[in-house]
Amino acid sequence: MDRIQQLLQLYEDDKSDPFTLFALGFECHKRGRLEDALNWYKSVLATAPGYTGVYYHLGKLYQELGNRDDAVRTYQEGIQVCNDLHEVKDRSELQQALMEVDDD
């Protein structure tokens, strides 16, 4: 059984677990299933907006899709969430990603 199938089984057990939602998005993203990845990442934000790691990956996905404005907005929202949660490491990664978008 492949990784996505295993994660889908976990998803069936708990449809609100942010780690499973994120992992499904990440696996789809890795495999080039960009629309599926987008939907899973958005599900993370809908159920657990404090899951700070998703903002970086969602922003990168938006960049891959050529949607700079959504990437910038996602990074900025993630930075704000990180500030609210005092999450220094993820905030730093998001700030770096935001600067790289602005350099393009």
SETIZA-369118 format. One record per residue (C-alpha): x, y, z. Coordinates in steps of 0.1 Angstrom, whole numbers, always signed. Layout:
# SETIZA-369118
+-------+-------+-------+
:    xx :    yy :    zz :
+-------+-------+-------+
:     X :     Y :     Z :
...
+-------+-------+-------+
# end
This chain:
# SETIZA-369118
+-------+-------+-------+
:    xx :    yy :    zz :
+-------+-------+-------+
:    +0 :    +0 :    +0 :
:   +14 :   +34 :    -9 :
:   +19 :   +63 :   +14 :
:   -12 :   +82 :    +2 :
:   -34 :   +52 :    +7 :
:   -21 :   +48 :   +43 :
:   -27 :   +84 :   +50 :
:   -62 :   +83 :   +36 :
:   -70 :   +54 :   +60 :
:   -58 :   +76 :   +89 :
:   -79 :  +105 :   +75 :
:  -110 :   +82 :   +76 :
:  -103 :   +76 :  +113 :
:   -99 :  +113 :  +121 :
:  -108 :  +139 :   +95 :
:   -97 :  +168 :  +116 :
:   -62 :  +157 :  +124 :
:   -40 :  +184 :  +111 :
:    -9 :  +162 :  +108 :
:   -27 :  +138 :   +85 :
:   -42 :  +166 :   +64 :
:    -8 :  +182 :   +61 :
:    +9 :  +148 :   +53 :
:   -17 :  +142 :   +25 :
:   -10 :  +176 :   +11 :
:   +28 :  +171 :   +13 :
:   +26 :  +137 :    -4 :
:    +4 :  +150 :   -32 :
:   +27 :  +180 :   -37 :
:   +57 :  +157 :   -39 :
:   +40 :  +137 :   -66 :
:   +29 :  +167 :   -87 :
:    -7 :  +164 :   -78 :
:    -9 :  +201 :   -72 :
:   -46 :  +207 :   -71 :
:   -50 :  +178 :   -46 :
:   -21 :  +193 :   -25 :
:   -38 :  +227 :   -26 :
:   -71 :  +212 :   -13 :
:   -53 :  +193 :   +16 :
:   -33 :  +223 :   +26 :
:   -64 :  +245 :   +27 :
:   -81 :  +218 :   +48 :
:   -53 :  +222 :   +74 :
:   -59 :  +259 :   +76 :
:   -96 :  +254 :   +79 :
:   -93 :  +230 :  +108 :
:   -61 :  +241 :  +125 :
:   -49 :  +276 :  +115 :
:   -23 :  +274 :  +142 :
:    -5 :  +245 :  +124 :
:   +22 :  +269 :  +113 :
:   +42 :  +246 :   +90 :
:   +15 :  +245 :   +64 :
:   +19 :  +282 :   +55 :
:   +53 :  +277 :   +41 :
:   +43 :  +247 :   +19 :
:   +11 :  +263 :    +8 :
:   +30 :  +295 :    -2 :
:   +55 :  +275 :   -21 :
:   +27 :  +257 :   -39 :
:   +11 :  +290 :   -48 :
:   +44 :  +301 :   -63 :
:   +47 :  +269 :   -83 :
:   +12 :  +276 :   -96 :
:   +23 :  +311 :  -106 :
:    +1 :  +328 :   -81 :
:   +24 :  +353 :   -65 :
:    -3 :  +373 :   -47 :
:   -16 :  +342 :   -29 :
:   +19 :  +331 :   -20 :
:   +26 :  +365 :    -4 :
:    -7 :  +366 :   +14 :
:    -1 :  +331 :   +27 :
:   +34 :  +339 :   +40 :
:   +22 :  +371 :   +56 :
:    -7 :  +353 :   +73 :
:   +17 :  +326 :   +85 :
:   +41 :  +351 :   +99 :
:   +12 :  +367 :  +119 :
:    +1 :  +333 :  +133 :
:   +37 :  +326 :  +142 :
:   +40 :  +359 :  +160 :
:    +7 :  +352 :  +179 :
:   +21 :  +318 :  +189 :
:   +56 :  +330 :  +195 :
:   +68 :  +304 :  +170 :
:  +103 :  +317 :  +161 :
:  +116 :  +290 :  +137 :
:   +86 :  +288 :  +114 :
:   +83 :  +326 :  +114 :
:  +119 :  +329 :  +103 :
:  +114 :  +304 :   +74 :
:   +83 :  +323 :   +63 :
:  +100 :  +356 :   +64 :
:  +128 :  +342 :   +43 :
:  +103 :  +328 :   +18 :
:   +85 :  +361 :   +16 :
:  +118 :  +380 :    +9 :
:  +125 :  +355 :   -19 :
:   +91 :  +362 :   -35 :
:   +98 :  +399 :   -33 :
:  +132 :  +394 :   -50 :
:  +116 :  +377 :   -80 :
+-------+-------+-------+
# end
